[in-house]
């Protein structure tokens, strides 16, 4: 696990008035979910299902999957990542960087032979030659892909990804779609993932419903592939309150409504304003967060200046593999908060020695 994720307001003595550092979009109303959970607190007096069968069946039905065995509910997407790495211990794993650190960390713990490389838009690049020629691996080749990707916000075109998957039937593709709700780009559907015996798809209720403290995610895969992953799942890994939340959210998908078109439009506006600041470069994004970098100087220094002086928190992205000290990530907030950030970044850039 890398040292330093987002949402580290605890490091600063003054209150944070606007938090751009976390990709969890929490400008949502989950009061109905909270009220439901308050009414169900008695469930903590009994063990939950050893495996959350009821919730898995509910999610399978929601996605039109005929077999509930295609779904495995987990203690957040992070548990799913480590379960998969354990189930395929000793594999030859290619991780497309920069991306979420837990893929490579989980693979290292479970003795994968890892190839970390940047492939840009050309996914095939040297990916498969790298994953297949590593000596000493005891398992099949794997590819780990975050789509939309954290921290870049990029999305692999669906047709390109499908062609790549179908051209490499001996490679297991782990596709993390935790931010899938937050893009208008076409993505591989759960039904399309579950019919392929070499695709594992990750989903996160944490991101969609802004409940990171509940730790609730799930895996979708072909039942034959999922059977292998389930062998390593610890009993009762998903607590009773999280299961109750999942059941409620599958029954009430309208909970925490988000105007996605408005959020993405505001992201475009924020991106445009930041690009207007001399010395700041902003990567293209297909979701509600974006990767930026300073043409010169340290993003960490700017982060501290913004937090201590303005109460604005951004994500220092220098500890993502392949990124340097000049990189930072921000997630779109309200227009008023975004305007505060733009003005503060402009002031920092103009005031630097």
N, C-alpha and C positions, 0 to 999 in steps of 0.2 A: 504494500500500500504506500503510495507516494505521500510524502510529508507536505501538507498544504493543499486542501481542497477549497472550494468556495465557501461562502457563508461563515467566514471566520471573524465575525464582528467582536467576538470575545477578546481579540488581541488589542482592541483599542479602548481607550479610557472614556471617550465621549460617545454619546448615542449615535447610532447610524440612522439617518433620516430616510435614506433610499438605498436599497440593496440591489445592486446589479450583478452580484457575484454568483448567485445560484440560478440554475436553469429551471428550478421549480417556479412556475408562474402562479403566485398565490393571490392574485387579484380576483378571487372567486368566492362565492358564498357557499360554504359547506355547513351552514347552520342546521339544515335538515338532517344531514348525516350525524352531526354531533348530538342532536336531540334523540335520534334513533339509538345511538350508542349509549347514551345516558339511560334510556329505557331498557337496555339489554345488559346492564352491568352484572346482573346475576350470573351470566355465563362464565364468569371467572371462577365460580365455585365448582366447576366441573371440568374434566379434561375435554379438550376439543377432539374432533375426529383425528386419529393418528395420522391419516392423510386426508386432506380436505376434499373428500369425494363429492360432497354435495355442491360445493362451489365449483369444482372442476367440471361437473356435469352442466352446471348453469352457464359457465363460460363457453363450453363446447357448443351448447345450444345457441348461444348468442352469436357465435361465429359460423353457425351452420355446419359444424363438424359432426358427422354421424357417430363417431366413437369418442366417448369421454376420455378414453385412454390416450387421446392425442393431446391432452392438457395436463400440465403439472403445475400446481400453485406453489409458490415459493415465498420465503421470507425476503421479499424484495428481489429485484433483478440480480443483485449481487450474489445472493445465495445460488441463483440459477447458474451464474458464471462459474462459480467454484465447483458446483455439482458436475457440470459438463466437463470441466477440466479434469476432475477426478475420474469420471467415467471413461475418459479417453486418455488416461495417464500414459505417458511415453510417446505421444503422438508428435508428428512434425507439424508445428503450428505456425502459420503466417499471420501476423497482426499488422493491419494497415495503419500506419501512423501519420500524423499525431491522432491519438484517440484516447478513450477512457483507459486509465491505467490498470484497472482490475483484470482485463483480459490477459495481459502479459504476466501480471503478478500471480494469477491463478495457475497459469501454465507453468511458471517456474516452480511453484510449490509442488506441482504434480509431475515434475520431471519431463515436461515437453521439451523438444528441441525447437527453439523459437527463431523465426526470421522476422525481424521488425524492419519494415521498409516503407518508404513513401512512394505511392504509385500514381498520385495525382488522379487524372481522369481515366488513365489507361490501367484498368484493374488487372489485366492479364500480365502486363509488364514482365517482370521476372518472378512473379509470385509463385507459380507452380513449380518452376524449375528449382526455386529455392527450397520449397517445402518438400520436394520429393528426392533431393539428392543429399540431404543431411544424413551422414552415417550414424548408426547407433540407435535410431528410432525404432521402437517396437510396435508402433501403431500406424494407422493410416494418416494421410495428410488432412489438415484442418485449416480453414480460413476463418478469421474472426473479423467481423465488419459491423460497425455502428452506423445505422442508416435511419434517420438523419444522424450525422456524425457529430459527436462532442469531442473537440471544441469548435470545429470549423463551421458547422451548420450545413455542410454539403450533403446532397442526396445523390446516390448512384441511380441513373435512369433505369427504370424497371425493366425495359426490354434488354438493356445491356446486362443487367444482373441475371435475368432469367437465362439468357443465352450462355453466360459464363457457367452458371450452375448446371445447366443441362449438358454442357460440353465436358464437364468433369464429374461424372457420376461416382468416381472413387474417392472424391474429396468431400469431407463433411463441412458444410457451410453453417457457421453460427452467426446469425443476423440479429443484432440487437435493435429492435424498433421501439425502444422506450420513449422516444420523442415522436413516434409516428403520428400521434394526433395533431402535432403542431406544424404540419406542412400540408400544402396542397399538391405536392408532387405525388404521382402514383407510386405505390409501394406494393410489395408482395403481400397478398392477403394471407390470413391464417389458413384458409382452405387451400390456397395454392402451395403453402409451405407444407401442410400436413400430408399431401399426396405424394411428396417427394421423399424417398427414403434416406436422403443424405442432407436434409435441411433442418436446422434447429432455429426456431424464432423466439426471441425474448420480448416480453411486454411488461409495462410498468403501470400499475394504478397510482403509484406514488406521484408520477409526473402529471398524469392527466387530471387527477383530483386534488393535487397539492396536499398530500398526506404522507410526507416522508417519514414521520415518526411511526406510522403503522407498519412499515416494511411489508409491502404487498405487491407481488409480481407473479408472472406465470410464464411457462414455456409451452410452445406449441410445436409438435413434431409428429412424424409418422409413428404409430403405436409401437412398431418394432424398434425404432430408435429410442423412443421414450422409455421403453422397458429397461433399456440399459442404464439410462440416467436414474430412473427410480430406485435402482438397486442401492444407490449411495445416499438416498435422502434419509435424513434422520427423522424418526417419529416425532410428531408434534412440533415440527419446526415452525409452523404457522400458528400463532396464538389465537385464542377464541375471539378476542375483540377484532383482530384483523379479518378473521373469517366472517364475522358479523358485518363488518364494513363492506367486504367484497360481495356478500349476498345482497346487501341493501343497494349497492351501486349497480349491480347487474339488473336489479329490479327497477331501479330509478336512474337510468343512464343520463337523464336530464340534469342530475345533480351537478353543481358547480358549472353553470353555463359559461361558455367562453365565446365571444364573437371573434372567431379566428381570422376572418377577413380583415377586421379592424386591427387586430393585433399585428398581423403581417404587414398591413399598410403602415402602421406606426413604426414597425421595424425598418421598413424602407425609408421612412422619413428620418429616423434616427441615424441610419447608415449614411444617408445623403448629407446630413448636418456634420457628422464626424469627418466625413471625407473632405469637407470644406475647411477643416482646420489644418494649416500647414504643419507638416511633420507627422501626421497621423494617417496610416493606411488601414483600410478596412476590407476584409475578404468578403466575397459574395456569400450569401447565405440563403437557404430555402426554408428557414424556420425562424424562431423568435429570439435566437441568440446569435452572436457573431464574434468572430476572431479578429482582433485588431493588432497592429504593431506600430511602434514608434520608429521613425526613420533613424533616429539616434536617441540615445539615453536609455534609462532603465524603467520598465513598466512597474517594477516593484517600488521604486522611488515615487513614481506618480501615484501608485495605489496608496502608499502611506500618507502622501500629501493630501490626497482627496479625502481619505478617511479621517485623518486627524484635524484637518483644517475645514472641511466642508460637510463631514458626516455622510459621505458618499462612498459606497463600497463596491469595488470592481474585483475581478478574479485575475490575479497574477498567473499567467499561463506558462511561465518559464519552465515549470517542472513537468510539462508534457514532453514526452519523447520527441525529439527532432526540433523542438522549439527553443528559442533563446531568450535572453533576459528582456528583450524588447516586446514580447508578446503579452497581450491581455485579452480577456474575454468579458463581454457584457451581455446581459439579457434584458430585453426591452421591458420597461415599466410604464407608468402612466405618462402621457404627453408632458405634464408639468414636471415630473421627476426627470424625464429624459432631457428636457430643456435645461434643467439645473446641471445635469451632467455635462452637456455640451458646453455650457458657459464655463464650468469649472475646468474642464480639460483645455479649453481655449486659453483660459487664464494661466493655467500651469505652463502650457507651451510657450506663451508669450513672455512669461516671467522667468524662464530658465536662464541661468547664467550662460 
